[in-house]
Each structure stands twice: as C-alpha cells, then as structure tokens.
C-alpha cells in the first residue's frame, strides 16, 4: 500500500470523525499501521472515541491482514519519525 493511498484514507475518515482539539494525524506505514493522533492539550474521552472511530474507518478500507495501534498525545510529544497525513490549518 502506498503512503499516498493511506493519506487519502486517513483524510476521508476524518471528514466525519474530527475532534475539535485534533491538530495532526501522523502514521507509520506497514501491515501493522501506527497512528499518532496529536491533540492541542490533554485529550478527553470523547476525543479519543472519535479518533478511534476514524481509525476503524481507515482499517475498513484495507485488506483484513492489516492491524493498527494508536497513540493519543499532546503536541509536545509528537514523534518526528512519523509521516504527516492531516494537519488542522
């Protein structure tokens, strides 16, 4: 799977599942996808639930052998080695 295809899946899933405090979504590609949902300040339970719904939609657009894990983090904790897929303007 190409990074461009994954970016499109992520952006499409966020059309209906974007928490207000979400700043960025970053990822590492592979059959085990890694997502970082970067929030402005501490995350609420509602923010994490909405981001989890977006992650479920992303996986639904892929083959069954894909798995994922997510981190819900504050701005200062974002990993530099993840690729950017979404950034609030």
N, C-alpha and C positions, 0 to 999 in steps of 0.2 A: 504494500500500500504506500502510495506516495504521501509526502508531507502536505502537498497542496490539497489532496483529496481529504485528508484528515482535518486540515484547517477549515475547509468548506463544511464538513460535518459538524465541527465544533460551532462555527458561526451560525449554522442553521438551527442547531439545538438551542442556542441562546436567544433566538428570536422570541420564544415564549417562556424561557426559563432564565431570566437575568435578574439576580438580586440587585437591589438598589446600590448596595455598597461594593459590588464587584468591580474591580479595577482591571484585572487581566486574567486571562487563562493561558497557561503555558503547558507544554507537553513534551514527552519523550516518546518517539515512535518505536514500534516493535510489536510482536504478538502479545506482549504484556505492556499495555499502554500505561503511562504515568502522567497524571494530570496534577497541576497546581492551580487552584482557584485562589487568586490573590485579592484580598479584601482591604478596604480602607478601614483600618481599626479592627477591633475584635469582631468575630463572626457570631451571629445569632443562630439559634436552632433553625429558624425559618430560612436564613441564608444558606445554610448547609443542606437543608432539604431541597431547596430549589436548585442548587448546584448539582446535587445528586440526581435529580430528575434530568438535568441536561446531560450528565454522564450516561445515564441509562439510554437516552435517545441516541447518543453517539454510538454506543455499543450495538444498538438495534440496527444501525446502518452498516454493520460489519459482519463478517463471517463468524460462525459460532466459536471458532477456536481462539478468538481474541478475549483477553481478560484485561482488567484495569485495576488501578488503585489511585486514590486521590489524597491530596493534602489540602487542607483549608488553612490558609496562612494570612498573616498581616503583611503589609507592604514591605517592611524591612527584612522579612525572612525569605523573600523570593530567591529561587535558585537561578544563577546566571547560565547554567548549562542546559536549561530547558528552552525549547523554541516557543516564541510568542505566537498565539493563534487569535487572540482577541485583546483589544485594549480600548477602554472607555475613553472617548475623546472629551 
